[in-house]
Amino acid sequence: MTTDRIAVLIPCYNEAVAIGDVVDGFRAALPDAAVHVYDNNSTDETARIAREHGAQIHHETRQGKGNVVRRMFADIDADLYVLVDGDGTYDADSAPRLVAHLLEHRLDMVIGSRVAGQGEAYRRGHVMGNRMLTGLVARLFGHRLQDMLSGYRVFSRRFVKTFPALARGFETETELTVHALTLRMPFAEIETPYGERPEGSSSKLNTWRDGFHILFAIFTLVKEERPLPFFSVLGTAFCVLSLILGYPIVVEWLDTGLVPRVPTAILATGLMVLGFLGWACGLILDTVTHGRTETKRMAYLAQRAPGPCW
């Protein structure tokens, strides 16, 4: 297997209108890079047009951007990876700047942070949703972020080859960001122009549906990567509810020696048991997660680092 110096990875679904210009733009901006287009069951001429413009064509039959990213990261062997959507909204001319920044500072990921407010390119609903979800992840995982959901990123080899890629759809950007935060990888964000889709092209993103999918992905990642805080909150909530229900019963028992509301007493006892089980699960899973993180960190360190040492 040959190793490309830089691989441009473009996941596509029905992007015939834009894909030719996207491929041309990145071939011009990164002339030494290999451009790989992964067609995700397109019903138009996306694959044919991309091939005519000089891209290498691959196919992924499982629908969803996360499935395509998983396949791309597994298949392509390179030193640096540029991941970009095939809709023509991201600025190809910014690619050399993102690559240079990653190499100069020996980073594992550079995010092309989209500049909002340019015509109809970045819809208000998407801006608000992105800010809310980005802020939530920044608070939960402890790092200030500007644009967690950007589809324009540059990765080192050691990022790509240690990324588990479990997402199926548009929540893959959240998973990419949390992977970097969990392993404490060095990364940066650089503002890049964000343009409108070309005429005749339509977005595949549904604000509400995909927003809920991303929110659920965040919930799942917190449970898996921060189990102690997650289960501690649940356990504490059960304990507090148990105390609220059980306090009047205990007071009445101390006064009269009777427990007239037996079902409520049983419920309060059960909730307290659940509360302690929540804390116990959090402690156990935190130990498991710590070991899993160490394993991922060792796999990460086994890959060569970005920079002049290549």
C-alpha positions as CSV (number, residue, x, y, z in Angstrom):
1,M,0.0,0.0,0.0
2,T,1.3,3.4,-0.9
3,T,1.1,6.3,1.5
4,D,0.0,9.7,0.3
5,R,1.7,12.8,1.8
6,I,-1.7,14.5,2.0
7,A,-5.1,13.0,1.3
8,V,-8.2,15.1,0.7
9,L,-11.3,13.2,1.8
10,I,-14.7,14.3,0.4
11,P,-17.8,12.4,1.5
12,C,-20.6,13.0,-1.0
13,Y,-24.3,12.3,-1.4
14,N,-26.0,13.8,-4.5
15,E,-23.5,16.7,-4.9
16,A,-23.2,16.6,-8.7
17,V,-23.8,20.3,-8.9
18,A,-20.9,21.2,-6.7
19,I,-18.4,18.3,-6.7
20,G,-16.5,19.3,-9.9
21,D,-15.6,22.7,-8.5
22,V,-14.7,21.2,-5.1
23,V,-12.3,18.7,-6.6
24,D,-10.8,21.3,-8.9
25,G,-10.4,23.8,-6.0
26,F,-8.6,21.3,-3.7
27,R,-6.4,20.0,-6.5
28,A,-5.3,23.5,-7.2
29,A,-4.8,24.5,-3.5
30,L,-3.0,21.3,-2.7
31,P,-1.4,20.1,-5.9
32,D,0.6,17.3,-4.2
33,A,-2.5,15.8,-2.5
34,A,-4.5,12.8,-3.5
35,V,-8.2,13.7,-3.7
36,H,-10.6,10.9,-2.7
37,V,-14.3,11.2,-3.2
38,Y,-16.5,8.7,-1.3
39,D,-19.9,8.4,-3.0
40,N,-22.7,7.5,-0.5
41,N,-25.4,6.0,-2.7
42,S,-25.8,9.1,-4.8
43,T,-28.6,8.9,-7.4
44,D,-27.1,11.6,-9.6
45,E,-23.8,11.9,-11.5
46,T,-21.6,12.8,-8.5
47,A,-19.2,9.9,-9.0
48,R,-18.8,10.4,-12.7
49,I,-18.2,14.1,-12.5
50,A,-15.7,13.7,-9.6
51,R,-13.8,11.1,-11.6
52,E,-13.7,13.4,-14.7
53,H,-12.2,16.1,-12.6
54,G,-9.4,13.9,-11.4
55,A,-10.6,12.5,-8.1
56,Q,-10.2,8.9,-7.0
57,I,-13.7,7.4,-6.5
58,H,-14.7,5.1,-3.7
59,H,-18.2,3.9,-2.6
60,E,-19.8,3.3,0.8
61,T,-23.2,1.7,0.7
62,R,-24.1,2.3,4.4
63,Q,-26.0,5.6,4.4
64,G,-24.8,8.4,6.6
65,K,-21.7,10.7,6.9
66,G,-20.4,8.9,10.0
67,N,-20.4,5.6,8.1
68,V,-18.5,7.3,5.2
69,V,-15.9,8.8,7.6
70,R,-15.3,5.4,9.2
71,R,-14.6,3.9,5.8
72,M,-12.4,6.7,4.6
73,F,-10.2,6.7,7.8
74,A,-9.9,2.9,7.5
75,D,-9.1,2.8,3.8
76,I,-6.8,5.7,3.1
77,D,-3.2,5.7,4.2
78,A,-1.6,9.2,4.4
79,D,0.5,11.5,6.6
80,L,-2.1,14.3,6.7
81,Y,-5.8,14.2,6.1
82,V,-8.0,17.0,4.9
83,L,-11.7,16.3,5.5
84,V,-14.2,18.5,3.7
85,D,-17.8,18.3,2.6
86,G,-18.5,18.1,-1.1
87,D,-21.2,20.9,-1.2
88,G,-18.9,23.7,-2.3
89,T,-19.4,25.8,0.9
90,Y,-15.9,25.5,2.3
91,D,-13.0,27.5,1.0
92,A,-10.4,25.4,-0.7
93,D,-7.8,28.2,-0.8
94,S,-7.7,28.0,3.1
95,A,-6.4,24.4,3.0
96,P,-2.7,25.2,2.7
97,R,-3.0,27.6,5.7
98,L,-4.7,24.9,7.8
99,V,-2.1,22.3,6.8
100,A,0.8,24.7,7.5
101,H,-0.7,25.6,10.9
102,L,-1.0,21.9,11.9
103,L,2.6,21.2,10.9
104,E,4.1,24.3,12.3
105,H,2.5,23.8,15.8
106,R,2.7,19.9,15.6
107,L,-1.1,19.6,16.2
108,D,-3.4,16.6,15.7
109,M,-6.4,18.6,14.4
110,V,-7.1,22.0,12.9
111,I,-10.8,23.0,12.6
112,G,-11.8,25.4,9.9
113,S,-14.2,27.5,12.0
114,R,-16.9,28.9,9.8
115,V,-17.4,32.7,9.7
116,A,-21.1,33.3,10.2
117,G,-23.3,36.0,8.7
118,Q,-22.4,35.7,5.0
119,G,-25.7,35.9,3.1
120,E,-27.8,32.8,3.5
121,A,-24.8,30.4,3.6
122,Y,-25.0,29.9,7.4
123,R,-28.7,29.9,8.4
124,R,-29.7,31.5,11.7
125,G,-31.1,28.3,13.1
126,H,-27.9,26.4,12.3
127,V,-25.8,29.2,13.9
128,M,-27.9,29.1,17.1
129,G,-27.9,25.3,17.3
130,N,-24.2,25.2,16.7
131,R,-23.5,27.7,19.4
132,M,-25.7,25.8,21.9
133,L,-24.2,22.4,21.1
134,T,-20.6,23.7,20.9
135,G,-21.1,25.4,24.3
136,L,-22.5,22.3,25.8
137,V,-19.6,20.1,24.7
138,A,-17.1,22.8,25.8
139,R,-18.6,22.9,29.3
140,L,-18.9,19.1,29.7
141,F,-15.4,18.3,28.3
142,G,-13.5,21.4,29.5
143,H,-12.3,23.3,26.4
144,R,-13.4,26.5,24.7
145,L,-14.6,25.9,21.2
146,Q,-16.0,28.0,18.4
147,D,-17.4,25.7,15.8
148,M,-17.6,22.1,16.9
149,L,-19.8,21.1,13.9
150,S,-17.6,22.4,11.1
151,G,-17.1,19.8,8.4
152,Y,-13.7,21.3,7.3
153,R,-10.8,19.8,9.3
154,V,-7.2,18.8,8.9
155,F,-5.9,15.7,10.9
156,S,-2.6,14.1,11.7
157,R,-2.2,10.4,10.9
158,R,-2.2,9.5,14.6
159,F,-5.6,11.2,15.1
160,V,-7.1,9.3,12.2
161,K,-5.7,5.9,13.0
162,T,-6.8,6.0,16.6
163,F,-10.3,7.4,16.0
164,P,-13.0,4.8,16.8
165,A,-15.6,6.3,14.3
166,L,-18.8,4.9,15.9
167,A,-21.2,7.6,14.6
168,R,-23.5,6.9,11.7
169,G,-24.7,10.4,10.6
170,F,-23.9,14.1,11.0
171,E,-23.0,13.6,14.7
172,T,-19.6,12.4,13.5
173,E,-18.2,16.0,14.0
174,T,-19.2,15.8,17.6
175,E,-17.4,12.5,18.0
176,L,-14.3,13.9,16.3
177,T,-14.1,16.8,18.7
178,V,-14.7,14.7,21.8
179,H,-12.0,12.2,20.7
180,A,-9.5,15.0,20.7
181,L,-10.7,16.4,24.0
182,T,-10.7,13.0,25.7
183,L,-7.1,12.2,24.7
184,R,-6.1,15.8,25.3
185,M,-4.7,16.1,21.8
186,P,-3.3,19.5,20.7
187,F,-5.6,21.1,18.3
188,A,-6.6,24.6,17.0
189,E,-9.4,26.5,15.3
190,I,-8.8,28.9,12.4
191,E,-11.5,31.0,10.9
192,T,-12.3,30.2,7.3
193,P,-14.8,31.7,4.8
194,Y,-18.0,29.9,4.5
195,G,-20.0,30.4,1.2
196,E,-23.4,29.5,-0.1
197,R,-24.2,26.3,-1.9
198,P,-24.2,26.6,-5.7
199,E,-27.6,27.1,-7.3
200,G,-29.4,23.8,-7.8
201,S,-27.7,22.2,-4.8
202,S,-29.7,21.4,-1.6
203,S,-28.6,20.8,1.9
204,K,-29.0,17.3,3.4
205,L,-29.0,18.6,7.0
206,N,-32.3,18.8,8.8
207,T,-31.9,21.4,11.7
208,W,-34.2,19.7,14.2
209,R,-33.7,16.0,13.4
210,D,-29.9,16.2,13.1
211,G,-29.8,18.6,16.1
212,F,-31.5,16.0,18.3
213,H,-29.2,13.3,16.9
214,I,-26.2,15.4,17.8
215,L,-27.6,16.1,21.3
216,F,-28.2,12.4,21.8
217,A,-24.6,11.7,20.7
218,I,-23.3,14.2,23.3
219,F,-25.4,12.5,25.9
220,T,-24.0,9.1,24.9
221,L,-20.4,10.4,24.8
222,V,-20.7,11.9,28.3
223,K,-22.0,8.6,29.6
224,E,-19.1,6.7,28.0
225,E,-16.3,9.2,28.6
226,R,-17.4,10.8,31.9
227,P,-19.3,8.0,33.7
228,L,-18.6,9.2,37.2
229,P,-20.2,12.7,36.9
230,F,-23.0,11.2,34.7
231,F,-24.0,8.5,37.1
232,S,-23.3,10.6,40.2
233,V,-25.9,13.1,39.0
234,L,-28.4,10.3,38.5
235,G,-27.6,8.7,41.8
236,T,-27.8,12.1,43.7
237,A,-31.2,12.8,42.0
238,F,-32.6,9.4,43.2
239,C,-31.2,10.0,46.7
240,V,-32.8,13.5,46.9
241,L,-36.1,12.2,45.7
242,S,-35.9,9.4,48.2
243,L,-35.3,11.9,51.0
244,I,-38.2,14.1,49.9
245,L,-40.6,11.1,49.9
246,G,-39.2,9.4,53.0
247,Y,-38.8,12.4,55.4
248,P,-42.5,12.7,56.4
249,I,-42.7,8.9,56.8
250,V,-39.7,8.9,59.1
251,V,-41.0,11.8,61.2
252,E,-44.4,10.1,61.6
253,W,-42.7,6.8,62.6
254,L,-40.6,8.6,65.2
255,D,-43.8,10.3,66.6
256,T,-46.2,7.4,66.5
257,G,-44.2,4.2,65.9
258,L,-46.3,3.5,62.8
259,V,-45.7,3.5,59.1
260,P,-49.1,4.1,57.6
261,R,-47.9,4.7,54.0
262,V,-46.1,1.5,53.3
263,P,-46.0,1.8,49.5
264,T,-44.4,5.3,49.7
265,A,-41.9,3.9,52.2
266,I,-41.0,1.1,49.9
267,L,-40.7,3.5,47.0
268,A,-38.4,5.8,49.0
269,T,-36.2,2.8,50.0
270,G,-36.0,1.7,46.4
271,L,-35.0,5.1,45.2
272,M,-32.3,5.3,47.9
273,V,-30.9,1.9,46.8
274,L,-31.0,3.1,43.1
275,G,-29.1,6.2,44.2
276,F,-26.3,4.3,45.8
277,L,-26.2,1.9,42.8
278,G,-25.8,5.0,40.6
279,W,-22.8,6.1,42.5
280,A,-21.3,2.6,42.6
281,C,-21.8,2.2,38.8
282,G,-20.1,5.6,38.3
283,L,-17.1,4.6,40.3
284,I,-16.7,1.2,38.6
285,L,-17.2,2.6,35.1
286,D,-14.8,5.4,35.8
287,T,-12.1,2.9,36.5
288,V,-13.0,1.0,33.3
289,T,-13.0,4.2,31.2
290,H,-9.7,5.3,32.7
291,G,-8.1,2.0,31.5
292,R,-9.7,2.3,28.1
293,T,-8.4,5.9,27.8
294,E,-4.9,4.7,28.6
295,T,-5.1,2.0,25.9
296,K,-6.3,4.6,23.4
297,R,-3.5,6.9,24.4
298,M,-0.9,4.2,24.0
299,A,-2.3,3.5,20.5
300,Y,-2.1,7.2,19.7
301,L,1.5,7.4,20.8
302,A,2.4,4.5,18.7
303,Q,1.7,6.5,15.6
304,R,4.2,9.0,14.2
305,A,3.7,12.6,15.2
306,P,3.1,15.4,12.7
307,G,6.0,17.8,11.9
308,P,9.5,17.8,10.4
309,C,10.4,14.4,11.9
310,W,8.7,12.8,8.8
